[in-house]
Amino acid sequence: MPSKKSPPKTIRFRQALFWDVDPKTIDPKKHARYIIERIMDLGNDDEVRWMWQTYPKRLFKEIIIRSRALRPGVKNLWHILSHQ
């Protein structure tokens, strides 16, 4: 019987990561693109792990291709990481 992926733990967003909004008001489903871009650009190890467990890989690929917020070097890094 295949093992089921356990649901990702919740995370408390750092104010330093979301300096322009109140982190308590961020909805992980509704604001997925915004959260992923911030974590890809400025996230720490725990935030990146949470992101990988929470969102589908196809969403990362879409954001990497379409994002105007990610710097070119960051886009290149995540492009490599998302294709492993």
C-alpha positions in Angstrom: 0.0 0.0 0.0 1.5 3.4 -1.0 2.4 5.7 1.9 0.4 8.9 2.1 2.3 12.2 2.3 1.7 13.7 5.7 0.1 17.2 5.6 2.6 20.0 5.9 3.0 21.6 9.3 1.8 25.1 9.6 4.4 27.9 9.6 4.5 31.3 11.2 5.7 33.7 8.6 8.5 36.0 9.6 7.9 39.8 9.5 11.3 40.1 7.8 10.1 38.0 4.9 6.8 39.8 4.6 7.8 43.3 5.6 5.1 45.0 3.5 2.1 43.2 5.0 1.0 41.8 8.4 2.2 38.2 8.2 -0.8 37.1 10.2 -3.1 38.1 7.3 -1.4 35.9 4.7 -3.5 32.9 3.5 -1.3 30.1 2.2 -3.8 29.0 -0.4 -5.1 32.5 -1.5 -1.6 34.1 -1.6 0.4 31.1 -2.8 2.3 32.9 -5.6 3.2 35.8 -3.3 4.5 33.4 -0.6 6.4 31.2 -3.0 8.2 34.2 -4.6 9.2 35.6 -1.2 10.4 32.2 0.1 12.3 31.6 -3.2 14.0 35.0 -2.9 14.5 35.4 0.8 13.4 32.3 2.7 15.4 30.3 5.2 15.8 26.5 5.3 12.6 25.9 7.3 10.6 28.1 5.0 11.9 26.4 1.9 11.2 22.9 3.4 7.7 24.0 4.2 7.2 25.4 0.7 8.3 22.2 -0.9 5.9 20.2 1.3 3.0 22.6 0.8 2.8 23.4 -2.9 2.9 21.3 -6.0 6.1 21.3 -8.1 4.2 22.5 -11.2 3.3 25.7 -9.4 7.0 26.4 -8.8 7.8 25.9 -12.4 5.0 28.3 -13.5 6.1 30.9 -11.0 9.8 30.6 -12.1 8.8 31.2 -15.7 6.3 34.0 -15.2 7.5 35.9 -12.1 8.6 39.5 -12.5 9.5 39.7 -8.8 12.3 37.1 -8.8 15.8 38.3 -9.7 17.5 36.5 -12.7 20.0 34.6 -10.5 17.3 33.4 -8.2 15.2 32.3 -11.1 18.1 30.3 -12.5 18.8 28.6 -9.1 15.1 27.6 -8.7 14.9 26.5 -12.3 17.7 24.0 -11.6 16.3 22.9 -8.2 12.8 22.4 -9.6 14.0 20.1 -12.4 15.8 17.6 -10.1 
